[in-house]
Amino acid sequence: MSKTRTTALFSLLAAVLVVPAAAQASSLWHPAPGDQGFTFHPDHSTSTKTRAEVLRELEQAKADGSYFYLQRGLAVPSRASGPGKTRAEVLEELVDMTPTERAYMNELYSGS
């Protein structure tokens, strides 16, 4: 093998080994030896928001009540998009249900 070819092969091999390491250095998660698997490095993240925007979002979440749920790791309940149905409307839908729909609902909710 010629010296030029050996140098080119060695350079290609070095590039293949270095590129994944460079990509991992910019991520939030890094491989760790042993059973731990990965370590988390939040200081490697880049944010597009300013501190004022984050504080404004925090105040908004506290004002609308979603902060309570997010603080506990719970899903935020959805807000009703419009007025709900009246009791009469729900009973009318129940009476107007087809036999096929009624059988499906019985199977769905009774498990039989």
N, CA and C atoms as a LAMMPS dump frame, in Angstrom:
ITEM: TIMESTEP
0
ITEM: NUMBER OF ATOMS
336
ITEM: BOX BOUNDS ff ff ff
-5.0000000000000000e+02 5.0000000000000000e+02
-5.0000000000000000e+02 5.0000000000000000e+02
-5.0000000000000000e+02 5.0000000000000000e+02
ITEM: ATOMS id mol type element x y z
1 1 1 N 0.841 -1.171 0
2 1 2 C 0 0 0
3 1 3 C 0.889 1.239 0
4 2 1 N 0.512 2.22 -0.753
5 2 2 C 1.333 3.422 -0.83
6 2 3 C 1.119 4.292 0.398
7 3 1 N 2.078 5.155 0.612
8 3 2 C 2.02 6.036 1.79
9 3 3 C 0.831 7.003 1.702
10 4 1 N 0.514 7.51 0.513
11 4 2 C -0.605 8.427 0.319
12 4 3 C -1.931 7.739 0.623
13 5 1 N -2.028 6.511 0.154
14 5 2 C -3.27 5.762 0.382
15 5 3 C -3.435 5.444 1.868
16 6 1 N -2.376 5.102 2.546
17 6 2 C -2.412 4.808 3.979
18 6 3 C -2.794 6.061 4.772
19 7 1 N -2.242 7.192 4.387
20 7 2 C -2.554 8.45 5.066
21 7 3 C -4.027 8.811 4.87
22 8 1 N -4.527 8.652 3.654
23 8 2 C -5.933 8.955 3.371
24 8 3 C -6.847 8.031 4.166
25 9 1 N -6.5 6.745 4.223
26 9 2 C -7.305 5.782 4.977
27 9 3 C -7.296 6.111 6.466
28 10 1 N -6.141 6.457 6.992
29 10 2 C -6.035 6.825 8.4
30 10 3 C -6.833 8.098 8.703
31 11 1 N -6.773 9.085 7.808
32 11 2 C -7.526 10.327 7.992
33 11 3 C -9.022 10.067 7.982
34 12 1 N -9.477 9.228 7.071
35 12 2 C -10.898 8.881 7
36 12 3 C -11.34 8.161 8.268
37 13 1 N -10.537 7.233 8.749
38 13 2 C -10.857 6.51 9.975
39 13 3 C -10.926 7.454 11.176
40 14 1 N -10.004 8.387 11.264
41 14 2 C -10.003 9.359 12.362
42 14 3 C -11.244 10.243 12.308
43 15 1 N -11.638 10.665 11.116
44 15 2 C -12.832 11.503 10.969
45 15 3 C -14.084 10.745 11.387
46 16 1 N -14.156 9.474 11.003
47 16 2 C -15.325 8.655 11.359
48 16 3 C -15.432 8.501 12.87
49 17 1 N -14.317 8.409 13.549
50 17 2 C -14.338 8.245 15.002
51 17 3 C -14.566 9.554 15.747
52 18 1 N -14.17 10.677 15.189
53 18 2 C -14.274 11.962 15.875
54 18 3 C -15.655 12.588 15.722
55 19 1 N -16.3 12.438 14.584
56 19 2 C -17.582 13.106 14.326
57 19 3 C -18.659 12.713 15.339
58 20 1 N -18.879 11.422 15.67
59 20 2 C -19.899 11.103 16.681
60 20 3 C -19.593 11.71 18.05
61 21 1 N -18.327 11.769 18.426
62 21 2 C -17.968 12.346 19.721
63 21 3 C -18.292 13.836 19.757
64 22 1 N -18.065 14.532 18.653
65 22 2 C -18.383 15.961 18.596
66 22 3 C -19.882 16.184 18.672
67 23 1 N -20.662 15.301 18.059
68 23 2 C -22.118 15.43 18.102
69 23 3 C -22.635 15.188 19.514
70 24 1 N -22.039 14.27 20.254
71 24 2 C -22.478 13.989 21.613
72 24 3 C -22.129 15.122 22.563
73 25 1 N -21.075 15.833 22.295
74 25 2 C -20.659 16.899 23.197
75 25 3 C -21.663 18.038 23.22
76 26 1 N -22.442 18.206 22.165
77 26 2 C -23.405 19.301 22.129
78 26 3 C -24.792 18.872 22.597
79 27 1 N -24.995 17.603 22.908
80 27 2 C -26.316 17.144 23.34
81 27 3 C -26.456 17.254 24.855
82 28 1 N -27.676 17.094 25.33
83 28 2 C -27.946 17.154 26.768
84 28 3 C -27.56 15.864 27.482
85 29 1 N -27.59 14.748 26.781
86 29 2 C -27.309 13.442 27.373
87 29 3 C -25.962 12.949 26.884
88 30 1 N -25.13 12.448 27.792
89 30 2 C -23.821 11.905 27.46
90 30 3 C -23.738 10.473 27.973
91 31 1 N -23.108 9.588 27.229
92 31 2 C -22.951 8.221 27.721
93 31 3 C -22.076 8.189 28.974
94 32 1 N -22.437 7.311 29.883
95 32 2 C -21.665 7.17 31.122
96 32 3 C -21.248 5.709 31.268
97 33 1 N -20.086 5.459 31.836
98 33 2 C -19.661 4.072 32.005
99 33 3 C -20.471 3.379 33.097
100 34 1 N -20.59 2.093 32.981
101 34 2 C -21.249 1.306 34.022
102 34 3 C -22.754 1.229 33.844
103 35 1 N -23.454 0.972 34.947
104 35 2 C -24.891 0.752 34.918
105 35 3 C -25.698 2.031 34.74
106 36 1 N -25.081 3.157 34.975
107 36 2 C -25.824 4.414 34.901
108 36 3 C -26.325 4.686 33.487
109 37 1 N -25.549 4.346 32.484
110 37 2 C -25.982 4.496 31.104
111 37 3 C -25.727 5.869 30.528
112 38 1 N -26.436 6.881 31.038
113 38 2 C -26.315 8.234 30.517
114 38 3 C -26.341 9.245 31.653
115 39 1 N -25.716 10.389 31.433
116 39 2 C -25.774 11.491 32.389
117 39 3 C -26.404 12.693 31.705
118 40 1 N -27.11 13.495 32.465
119 40 2 C -27.828 14.649 31.951
120 40 3 C -27.039 15.911 32.264
121 41 1 N -26.84 16.766 31.257
122 41 2 C -26.083 18.007 31.411
123 41 3 C -26.926 19.183 30.912
124 42 1 N -27.782 19.772 31.763
125 42 2 C -28.655 20.856 31.307
126 42 3 C -27.9 22.109 30.895
127 43 1 N -26.657 22.259 31.344
128 43 2 C -25.889 23.447 30.962
129 43 3 C -25.481 23.424 29.491
130 44 1 N -25.693 22.294 28.792
131 44 2 C -25.372 22.22 27.369
132 44 3 C -26.529 22.632 26.477
133 45 1 N -27.666 22.968 27.055
134 45 2 C -28.809 23.361 26.231
135 45 3 C -28.711 24.839 25.864
136 46 1 N -29.311 25.157 24.747
137 46 2 C -29.379 26.554 24.32
138 46 3 C -30.836 26.945 24.236
139 47 1 N -31.181 28.086 24.766
140 47 2 C -32.555 28.536 24.792
141 47 3 C -32.72 29.757 23.9
142 48 1 N -33.887 29.854 23.28
143 48 2 C -34.184 31.007 22.434
144 48 3 C -35.019 32.041 23.177
145 49 1 N -35.431 31.713 24.405
146 49 2 C -36.26 32.634 25.184
147 49 3 C -35.396 33.455 26.135
148 50 1 N -35.857 34.664 26.38
149 50 2 C -35.169 35.5 27.358
150 50 3 C -35.706 35.188 28.747
151 51 1 N -35.006 35.638 29.756
152 51 2 C -35.439 35.419 31.138
153 51 3 C -36.793 36.085 31.381
154 52 1 N -37.001 37.265 30.798
155 52 2 C -38.266 37.98 30.969
156 52 3 C -39.426 37.192 30.374
157 53 1 N -39.21 36.537 29.221
158 53 2 C -40.278 35.738 28.611
159 53 3 C -40.624 34.533 29.476
160 54 1 N -39.622 33.899 30.04
161 54 2 C -39.862 32.74 30.899
162 54 3 C -40.622 33.153 32.157
163 55 1 N -40.226 34.261 32.764
164 55 2 C -40.923 34.748 33.959
165 55 3 C -42.363 35.137 33.644
166 56 1 N -42.583 35.718 32.474
167 56 2 C -43.947 36.082 32.064
168 56 3 C -44.809 34.824 31.897
169 57 1 N -44.243 33.768 31.278
170 57 2 C -44.983 32.513 31.132
171 57 3 C -45.272 31.873 32.489
172 58 1 N -44.332 31.978 33.413
173 58 2 C -44.536 31.44 34.759
174 58 3 C -45.676 32.163 35.462
175 59 1 N -45.693 33.472 35.392
176 59 2 C -46.774 34.246 36.015
177 59 3 C -48.122 33.918 35.375
178 60 1 N -48.132 33.725 34.053
179 60 2 C -49.377 33.373 33.365
180 60 3 C -49.859 31.995 33.812
181 61 1 N -48.932 31.029 33.964
182 61 2 C -49.313 29.694 34.421
183 61 3 C -49.839 29.721 35.846
184 62 1 N -49.257 30.559 36.684
185 62 2 C -49.768 30.687 38.059
186 62 3 C -51.141 31.323 38.065
187 63 1 N -51.367 32.309 37.183
188 63 2 C -52.653 33.014 37.15
189 63 3 C -53.779 32.116 36.645
190 64 1 N -53.518 31.287 35.631
191 64 2 C -54.604 30.465 35.083
192 64 3 C -54.746 29.115 35.777
193 65 1 N -53.891 28.819 36.772
194 65 2 C -54.031 27.604 37.565
195 65 3 C -53.287 26.401 37.02
196 66 1 N -52.683 26.493 35.847
197 66 2 C -51.988 25.334 35.283
198 66 3 C -50.683 25.035 36.015
199 67 1 N -50.106 26.005 36.691
200 67 2 C -48.85 25.811 37.42
201 67 3 C -49.022 24.761 38.515
202 68 1 N -50.182 24.742 39.164
203 68 2 C -50.481 23.773 40.215
204 68 3 C -50.299 22.35 39.687
205 69 1 N -50.838 22.067 38.498
206 69 2 C -50.76 20.729 37.924
207 69 3 C -49.356 20.418 37.418
208 70 1 N -48.724 21.372 36.742
209 70 2 C -47.393 21.158 36.189
210 70 3 C -46.36 20.941 37.288
211 71 1 N -46.532 21.607 38.407
212 71 2 C -45.611 21.471 39.531
213 71 3 C -45.635 20.057 40.098
214 72 1 N -46.756 19.392 39.991
215 72 2 C -46.925 18.041 40.512
216 72 3 C -46.749 16.973 39.437
217 73 1 N -46.411 17.373 38.205
218 73 2 C -46.197 16.422 37.123
219 73 3 C -47.487 15.853 36.575
220 74 1 N -48.595 16.568 36.735
221 74 2 C -49.891 16.105 36.254
222 74 3 C -50.238 16.774 34.926
223 75 1 N -51.139 16.171 34.198
224 75 2 C -51.621 16.774 32.962
225 75 3 C -52.544 17.94 33.306
226 76 1 N -52.429 19.004 32.563
227 76 2 C -53.277 20.172 32.784
228 76 3 C -54.647 19.88 32.186
229 77 1 N -55.73 20.031 32.959
230 77 2 C -57.067 19.773 32.418
231 77 3 C -57.366 20.732 31.266
232 78 1 N -58.073 20.216 30.274
233 78 2 C -58.406 21.055 29.125
234 78 3 C -59.521 22.018 29.504
235 79 1 N -59.474 23.146 28.89
236 79 2 C -60.504 24.156 29.112
237 79 3 C -61.683 23.88 28.185
238 80 1 N -62.889 24.062 28.681
239 80 2 C -64.076 23.883 27.846
240 80 3 C -64.073 24.965 26.771
241 81 1 N -64.281 24.54 25.518
242 81 2 C -64.23 25.502 24.419
243 81 3 C -65.553 26.229 24.228
244 82 1 N -66.595 25.714 24.792
245 82 2 C -67.895 26.359 24.632
246 82 3 C -68.843 25.876 25.708
247 83 1 N -70.066 26.333 25.655
248 83 2 C -71.033 25.898 26.672
249 83 3 C -71.328 24.406 26.529
250 84 1 N -71.503 23.733 27.656
251 84 2 C -71.806 22.308 27.65
252 84 3 C -73.256 22.04 27.307
253 85 1 N -73.588 20.771 27.245
254 85 2 C -74.965 20.386 26.934
255 85 3 C -75.822 20.461 28.198
256 86 1 N -77.088 20.728 27.992
257 86 2 C -78.017 20.724 29.122
258 86 3 C -78.422 19.285 29.407
259 87 1 N -79.025 19.076 30.562
260 87 2 C -79.482 17.733 30.92
261 87 3 C -80.511 17.223 29.918
262 88 1 N -81.377 18.101 29.467
263 88 2 C -82.407 17.713 28.501
264 88 3 C -81.772 17.262 27.179
265 89 1 N -80.728 17.94 26.737
266 89 2 C -80.069 17.559 25.481
267 89 3 C -79.41 16.186 25.599
268 90 1 N -78.81 15.908 26.733
269 90 2 C -78.168 14.618 26.936
270 90 3 C -79.211 13.506 26.977
271 91 1 N -80.312 13.722 27.671
272 91 2 C -81.375 12.713 27.739
273 91 3 C -81.991 12.481 26.362
274 92 1 N -82.127 13.541 25.571
275 92 2 C -82.674 13.417 24.212
276 92 3 C -81.745 12.57 23.341
277 93 1 N -80.435 12.762 23.468
278 93 2 C -79.473 11.943 22.72
279 93 3 C -79.573 10.481 23.132
280 94 1 N -79.786 10.233 24.418
281 94 2 C -79.902 8.867 24.912
282 94 3 C -81.144 8.185 24.347
283 95 1 N -82.242 8.905 24.286
284 95 2 C -83.483 8.354 23.75
285 95 3 C -83.362 8.114 22.244
286 96 1 N -82.683 8.988 21.527
287 96 2 C -82.563 8.889 20.064
288 96 3 C -81.468 7.911 19.61
289 97 1 N -80.799 7.236 20.537
290 97 2 C -79.708 6.326 20.184
291 97 3 C -80.249 5.105 19.452
292 98 1 N -79.567 4.705 18.373
293 98 2 C -79.988 3.525 17.601
294 98 3 C -79.653 2.258 18.388
295 99 1 N -80.315 1.141 18.066
296 99 2 C -80.012 -0.117 18.765
297 99 3 C -78.553 -0.547 18.619
298 100 1 N -77.958 -0.288 17.479
299 100 2 C -76.55 -0.634 17.28
300 100 3 C -75.662 0.195 18.204
301 101 1 N -75.932 1.49 18.294
302 101 2 C -75.166 2.359 19.186
303 101 3 C -75.362 1.951 20.644
304 102 1 N -76.604 1.6 21.002
305 102 2 C -76.896 1.193 22.374
306 102 3 C -76.15 -0.096 22.731
307 103 1 N -76.114 -1.063 21.782
308 103 2 C -75.394 -2.32 22.029
309 103 3 C -73.897 -2.045 22.182
310 104 1 N -73.369 -1.148 21.358
311 104 2 C -71.95 -0.8 21.454
312 104 3 C -71.648 -0.153 22.807
313 105 1 N -72.506 0.763 23.246
314 105 2 C -72.298 1.437 24.529
315 105 3 C -72.396 0.445 25.694
316 106 1 N -73.344 -0.485 25.612
317 106 2 C -73.472 -1.503 26.664
318 106 3 C -72.222 -2.37 26.724
319 107 1 N -71.703 -2.764 25.554
320 107 2 C -70.491 -3.59 25.499
321 107 3 C -69.287 -2.804 26.011
322 108 1 N -69.209 -1.542 25.637
323 108 2 C -68.079 -0.715 26.012
324 108 3 C -68.02 -0.488 27.525
325 109 1 N -69.156 -0.183 28.123
326 109 2 C -69.16 0.201 29.54
327 109 3 C -69.46 -0.928 30.507
328 110 1 N -70.085 -2.019 30.049
329 110 2 C -70.355 -3.112 30.977
330 110 3 C -69.353 -4.242 30.829
331 111 1 N -68.627 -4.277 29.725
332 111 2 C -67.622 -5.302 29.522
333 111 3 C -68.184 -6.635 29.123
334 112 1 N -69.457 -6.685 28.756
335 112 2 C -70.034 -7.989 28.361
336 112 3 C -70.379 -7.992 26.905
